[in-house]
Amino acid sequence: SKLKFPKGSTLCSVILSSDKTHITNMCGGKVAHPLLISLTNIHMDIRNKGSSHAFLLLALMPIPAFTHPATQICSVLEACLFHHCLDIVLEPLKQAACFGRMMSDPIGNLCYCFT
């Protein structure tokens, strides 16, 4: 069935991206998954250019170091932690999907937006 949004509201579809990267060369070479967010209405050619700054840093997701000898268990635990962190970080987007949220456009007009 087709979703119904209030008249005059805006649908803001988002893209998330993440990749393990070294965040510092000091302090023992810490690593994290930077979670990036962008809008889908930005053309892919522009969005994928680093110089366009179309992706914004949303969060730094942890990469845990487990001491358990079974790598399969460590992989499951890492995936569970990553998805739990995603649930926390993406809660505002989930709320905007259900109830909408007032946001300003680039020139300052307020829009009733859903994700």
Buried (B, 14 or more C-beta within 10 A) or exposed (E): EEEEEEEEEEEBEBBBBBEEEEBEEEEEEEBBBBBBBBBEEBEEEEBEEEEEEBBEEBBBBEBEEEEEEEEEEBEEEBEEBBEEBBEEBBEEBEEBBEEBBEEEEEEEEEBBBBB
